[in-house]
């Protein structure tokens, strides 16, 4: 389905506008599907992203700045996200002994376990969206998107 059909537009659009609308619409489709995947786990996409960041620390704690820098959505309220994960016992939060102003966050075994359970489901989610595109087209799409967002 073309983007014009999706938004029921009868006005001719230039390609620059169509690309923006296509990217925005596609992002919402992917995000809605991902949210449904996360719903049974009571996780938001941002909380899942924090858990993935912390798992990538390989047992080392991360401070709030490190988490914020690695977030996909830079506008996320990292403190609020960590607080919610703390309530679910997916992370621990401690004051750094060397610098009392620095908070260190570490993923718990329970957090690692939920990621381990989610990993195949997230992989399947990604493959579902990639199934209509060849490996070469995926590589090209990645290159084009990276080039497109470079201002």
TASULZI-V68194 format. One record per helix or strand of 2 or more residues. SS is the DSSP state (A for helix, B for strand). FROM is the first residue (numbers start at 1). TO is the last residue. If there is no record, write none. Layout:
# TASULZI-V68194
SS_FROM_TO, SS_FROM_TO
This chain:
# TASULZI-V68194
A_3_7, A_15_39, A_45_55, B_62_63, A_64_70, A_78_87, B_91_95, B_103_107, A_109_130, A_135_148
